């Protein structure tokens, strides 16, 4: 991280990009150090080590994001926050993946709301990360509740993208829908053609939505 601070500002935009990369690597190195510390010194292993790795890394990443709010620093902060959520959920409950997934979903939804409100800049990438994190967290939950929550989150992401007329967010919503729709169809309507038909219908709807957003972006600037 010290190398990032040492990058001279006279290099212009290149200095900013280099600093962001070096700081992101510094966050990764912090996570590695805390991982060794938690296992070698504190004797905490597997998910129990996340309680040390996640919050410690998030503090460092948060300071660097506050100094330079780029999408890379944003990502470097988002990931350890999710790891913290998993670790704390496992500590308080059990080793069931459902609680960890629910914690990830909750943190990601909170991140999305704060990014949408402009509290976690950059706004576009912040919302995109939150959407994907929320769907991922829901899908790691066991039983059908995870499928339902993931599908509802994906649909909400599509609604937000259409409301904001944002093609980047619609692309994220498309990924989320393609994650969740086939799984929901296979769980609730089992059969050879259910997943294929679901992909066809979902793909067609997303194509239509993309065309609509592209045609109406002029009326409302994309965030």
C-alpha positions in Angstrom: 0.0 0.0 0.0 2.9 2.3 0.6 3.8 2.0 -3.0 0.4 3.4 -3.9 1.0 6.5 -1.7 4.4 6.9 -3.3 3.0 7.2 -6.9 3.7 10.8 -8.0 0.6 12.8 -9.0 2.4 14.4 -11.9 1.6 11.2 -13.9 -2.0 12.3 -14.2 -4.7 9.7 -14.8 -2.1 6.9 -15.1 -1.0 7.7 -11.5 -4.6 7.3 -10.3 -5.0 3.9 -12.1 -1.7 2.6 -10.8 -2.5 3.7 -7.3 -5.8 2.0 -7.4 -4.2 -1.3 -8.5 -1.5 -1.1 -5.9 -4.0 -0.4 -3.1 -6.2 -3.3 -4.2 -3.1 -5.5 -4.1 -2.4 -4.1 -0.7 -5.9 -5.1 0.5 -5.3 -8.6 -0.8 -2.0 -8.7 1.0 -3.7 -7.6 4.2 -6.2 -10.4 3.8 -3.4 -12.9 3.3 -1.5 -11.6 6.4 -4.7 -11.8 8.6 -5.3 -15.3 7.3 -1.9 -16.5 8.4 -2.3 -14.6 11.7 -5.7 -16.1 12.4 -4.6 -19.7 11.7 -1.0 -19.6 13.0 -1.5 -17.4 16.1 -5.2 -17.4 17.0 -5.7 -21.0 15.8 -8.9 -20.2 14.0 -9.6 -22.2 10.9 -12.0 -22.4 8.0 -15.1 -20.2 8.4 -14.0 -19.2 11.9 -11.0 -17.4 10.5 -13.3 -15.1 8.5 -14.2 -13.3 11.7 -10.6 -12.0 11.8 -9.9 -11.8 8.1 -13.1 -10.1 6.9 -13.4 -7.1 9.4 -9.7 -6.4 9.5 -9.4 -6.3 5.7 -12.6 -4.3 5.5 -11.2 -1.6 7.8 -8.1 -1.2 5.6 -10.1 -1.3 2.4 -12.6 1.2 3.8 -9.9 3.8 4.5 -8.4 3.4 1.0 -11.9 3.7 -0.6 -12.5 6.9 1.5 -9.2 8.3 0.1 -9.9 7.3 -3.4 -13.4 6.2 -4.3 -12.8 4.2 -7.5 -14.6 1.0 -8.5 -11.5 -1.1 -7.7 -11.4 0.2 -4.1 -15.1 -0.3 -3.9 -14.7 -3.9 -4.9 -11.8 -4.3 -2.5 -14.2 -3.1 0.3 -17.2 -5.1 -0.8 -15.6 -8.5 -0.8 -14.3 -8.5 2.8 -17.6 -7.1 4.0 -19.3 -10.2 2.5 -16.6 -12.4 4.1 -17.3 -10.7 7.4 -21.0 -11.4 7.1 -20.4 -15.1 6.4 -17.9 -15.4 9.3 -20.2 -13.6 11.8 -23.2 -15.6 10.7 -21.3 -18.9 11.1 -20.0 -17.9 14.6 -23.5 -16.9 15.8 -25.4 -19.8 14.4 -23.9 -22.9 12.9 -21.9 -24.1 9.9 -25.1 -24.2 7.7 -24.6 -22.3 4.5 -28.2 -20.9 4.7 -27.3 -18.5 7.5 -24.1 -17.4 5.7 -26.0 -16.9 2.4 -28.7 -14.9 4.2 -26.1 -12.7 5.8 -24.4 -12.1 2.4 -27.8 -11.3 0.9 -28.6 -8.8 3.7 -25.2 -7.0 3.4 -25.4 -6.9 -0.4 -28.9 -5.4 -0.3 -27.7 -2.8 2.2 -24.8 -2.0 -0.1 -27.1 -1.7 -3.1 -29.4 0.8 -1.3 -26.5 2.9 -0.1 -24.9 2.9 -3.6 -28.2 3.8 -5.2 -28.5 6.7 -2.7 -25.1 7.9 -3.8 -23.4 7.1 -0.4 -21.0 4.5 -1.9 -19.4 6.0 -5.0 -19.1 5.1 -7.8 -22.9 4.7 -7.9 -23.2 2.5 -11.1 -20.6 -0.1 -10.1 -21.8 0.0 -6.5 -25.3 -1.0 -7.4 -24.1 -3.6 -9.8 -21.9 -5.3 -7.2 -24.7 -5.2 -4.7 -27.2 -6.8 -7.1 -24.9 -9.6 -8.0 -23.8 -10.2 -4.3 -27.4 -10.4 -3.2 -28.4 -12.9 -5.8 -25.3 -15.0 -5.1 -26.0 -14.9 -1.4 -29.6 -16.0 -1.9 -28.6 -18.9 -4.2 -26.2 -20.3 -1.6 -29.0 -20.7 0.8 -30.5 -24.2 1.2 -34.0 -25.2 0.3 -36.5 -23.4 -1.9 -36.5 -20.2 0.1 -33.1 -19.4 -1.4 -34.4 -19.9 -4.9 -37.4 -17.7 -4.2 -35.3 -15.0 -2.6 -32.8 -15.1 -5.5 -35.5 -14.9 -8.1 -37.2 -12.0 -6.3 -33.9 -10.2 -6.0 -33.2 -10.7 -9.7 -36.6 -9.4 -10.7 -36.1 -6.4 -8.4 -32.8 -5.7 -10.1 -34.5 -5.7 -13.5 -37.2 -3.3 -12.2 -34.5 -0.9 -10.9 -32.6 -1.1 -14.2 -35.8 -0.3 -16.1 -36.8 2.5 -13.7 -33.3 4.1 -14.0 -33.1 3.3 -17.7 -29.6 1.9 -17.1 -28.1 -0.5 -19.6 -25.2 -1.5 -17.2 -27.7 -2.4 -14.5 -29.9 -4.2 -17.0 -26.9 -6.3 -18.0 -26.4 -7.2 -14.3 -30.1 -8.0 -14.0 -29.8 -10.3 -17.0 -27.0 -12.2 -15.4 -29.0 -12.5 -12.2 -32.1 -13.7 -14.1 -30.1 -16.3 -16.0 -28.7 -17.5 -12.7 -32.0 -17.9 -11.0 -34.8 -18.6 -13.6 -33.5 -22.0 -14.8 -32.9 -23.1 -11.2 -36.4 -22.1 -10.2 -38.0 -23.7 -13.2 -36.1 -27.0 -12.5 -37.2 -26.9 -8.8 -40.8 -26.0 -9.3 -41.6 -27.3 -12.8 -39.3 -30.3 -13.3 -39.0 -31.6 -16.8 -36.7 -31.8 -19.8 -37.9 -28.7 -21.5 -38.6 -26.4 -18.5 -35.1 -25.0 -18.2 -34.8 -24.5 -22.0 -38.1 -22.8 -22.3 -37.3 -20.6 -19.3 -34.1 -19.5 -20.9 -35.8 -18.7 -24.2 -38.6 -16.7 -22.5 -36.2 -14.9 -20.2 -33.8 -14.1 -23.0 -36.6 -12.7 -25.1 -37.9 -10.5 -22.3 -34.4 -9.2 -21.6 -33.8 -8.4 -25.2 -37.0 -6.5 -25.3 -36.1 -4.6 -22.1 -32.6 -3.8 -23.5 -34.2 -2.3 -26.7 -36.6 -0.3 -24.6 -33.9 1.1 -22.4 -31.7 2.0 -25.3 -34.5 3.9 -27.0 -35.5 5.8 -23.9 -32.1 6.7 -22.4 -32.3 10.1 -23.9 -35.3 11.1 -21.9 -33.6 10.4 -18.6 -29.8 10.4 -18.2 -28.3 7.1 -17.1 -26.8 7.4 -13.6 
